[in-house]
Amino acid sequence: MSEKELRRSMSVLPIGTVMKLTSLSARQIRYYEEQELVFPARSEGNRRLYSLNDVDRILEIQDYISDGLNIADIKNIYDGKQTIKKELSDSEIRQLLRDEMLQIGRLSDESGAQLPSNRIK
């Protein structure tokens, strides 16, 4: 584990700080723990301590909820049983295709110079 990841996984943030960072109430954060979506560490005094990774997950859960998912759907996502299906617009699909083709070198000439991007529409 890299030093950066190690620091992000250190449980040092009390629930009050997490409340400020996420704009959630303590009850909402505890509910996510009850639903086994986040797993804060406990101090010697049995207080919850969160890591930056926990905060990221809580913010991600908020995004899923704002996208209309319920707790069961979110649990399935984290259990790997479900994936989010996002509909892409035609222009987004074209851009993804163009980017992939550029990555594999199909839109490059022999010298490595890229051909104009207006070729794919």
Secondary structure, 3 states (H helix, E strand, C coil): CCHHHHHHCCCCEEHHHHHHHHCCCHHHHHHHHHCCCCCCEECCCCCEEECHHHHHHHHHHHHHHHCCCCHHHHHHHHHCCCCCCCCCCHHHHHHHHHHHHHHCCCCECCCCCECCHHHCC
